């Protein structure tokens, strides 16, 4: 733990730009590991500060990287067996056929009865049909009117008998 703390002090001293503090941190710790770490860190710091990296990248670098990425992704992609590709359309057609046959035979059979009379007979109505239709529609109302008349007559009789 002490060596980690000493290494941290050396690193922060180099980051701050003060060259006297790393030497003081090295002198204060008598550990050879800390001294070698400080030396390698100072060497790296000098190289990064004073050496100018080459700013010219090779022209084919991007193409080479993309080609390598493509090869890796091609290796990761599982290959589909050729027999699967041959049987895929056949199995699709078989599935559609089975579903179609099931749907066709699962529909209920509806038999339409033949017409009893020709269409001309249905269109030509007898003259009494409108009268019968109006009587059928008004029958419940006329029945209610009869019930109302009867209730009214009962109420009149009751009132007439209660008056002296």
PEKA-V789943 format. One record per backbone hydrogen bond with DSSP energy under -1.0 kcal/mol. NH is the residue of the N-H (numbers start at 0). CO is the residue of the C=O. E is the energy in kcal/mol with one decimal. If there is no record, write none. Layout:
nh=NH co=CO e=E
nh=NH co=CO e=E
This chain:
nh=4 co=0 e=-2.0
nh=5 co=1 e=-2.2
nh=6 co=2 e=-2.6
nh=7 co=3 e=-2.3
nh=8 co=4 e=-2.1
nh=9 co=5 e=-2.2
nh=10 co=6 e=-2.4
nh=11 co=7 e=-2.6
nh=12 co=8 e=-2.1
nh=13 co=9 e=-2.0
nh=14 co=10 e=-2.0
nh=15 co=11 e=-1.8
nh=17 co=12 e=-1.3
nh=23 co=19 e=-1.9
nh=24 co=20 e=-2.6
nh=25 co=21 e=-2.3
nh=26 co=22 e=-2.8
nh=27 co=23 e=-2.3
nh=28 co=24 e=-1.2
nh=34 co=30 e=-1.5
nh=35 co=31 e=-2.5
nh=36 co=32 e=-2.0
nh=37 co=33 e=-2.5
nh=38 co=34 e=-2.3
nh=39 co=35 e=-2.4
nh=40 co=36 e=-2.3
nh=41 co=37 e=-2.5
nh=42 co=38 e=-2.3
nh=43 co=39 e=-2.2
nh=44 co=40 e=-2.3
nh=45 co=41 e=-2.6
nh=46 co=42 e=-2.3
nh=47 co=43 e=-2.4
nh=48 co=44 e=-2.2
nh=49 co=45 e=-2.5
nh=50 co=46 e=-1.6
nh=60 co=57 e=-1.4
nh=63 co=59 e=-2.5
nh=64 co=60 e=-2.4
nh=65 co=61 e=-2.6
nh=66 co=62 e=-2.3
nh=67 co=63 e=-2.1
nh=68 co=64 e=-2.5
nh=69 co=65 e=-2.3
nh=70 co=66 e=-2.2
nh=71 co=67 e=-2.1
nh=72 co=68 e=-2.5
nh=73 co=69 e=-2.1
nh=74 co=70 e=-1.9
nh=75 co=71 e=-1.6
nh=76 co=72 e=-1.3
nh=84 co=80 e=-1.2
nh=85 co=81 e=-1.5
nh=86 co=82 e=-1.9
nh=87 co=83 e=-1.5
nh=90 co=86 e=-2.6
nh=91 co=87 e=-1.8
nh=92 co=88 e=-2.4
nh=93 co=89 e=-2.3
nh=94 co=90 e=-2.2
nh=95 co=91 e=-2.3
nh=96 co=92 e=-2.3
nh=97 co=93 e=-2.4
nh=98 co=94 e=-2.4
nh=99 co=95 e=-2.4
nh=100 co=96 e=-2.6
nh=101 co=97 e=-2.5
nh=102 co=98 e=-2.5
nh=103 co=99 e=-2.3
nh=104 co=100 e=-2.5
nh=105 co=101 e=-1.4
nh=121 co=117 e=-1.1
nh=122 co=118 e=-1.9
nh=123 co=119 e=-1.9
nh=128 co=125 e=-1.2
nh=131 co=127 e=-2.3
nh=132 co=128 e=-2.6
nh=133 co=129 e=-2.4
nh=134 co=130 e=-2.1
nh=135 co=131 e=-2.0
nh=136 co=132 e=-2.1
nh=137 co=133 e=-2.4
nh=138 co=134 e=-1.0
nh=141 co=137 e=-2.7
nh=142 co=138 e=-2.1
nh=143 co=139 e=-2.0
nh=144 co=140 e=-2.0
nh=145 co=141 e=-1.9
nh=146 co=142 e=-2.1
nh=147 co=143 e=-2.0
nh=148 co=144 e=-2.2
nh=149 co=145 e=-2.2
nh=150 co=146 e=-2.3
nh=151 co=147 e=-2.2
nh=152 co=148 e=-2.3
nh=153 co=149 e=-2.2
nh=154 co=150 e=-2.2
nh=155 co=151 e=-2.2
nh=156 co=152 e=-2.3
nh=157 co=153 e=-2.2
nh=158 co=154 e=-2.1
nh=159 co=155 e=-2.5
nh=160 co=156 e=-2.2
nh=161 co=157 e=-1.5
nh=162 co=158 e=-1.0
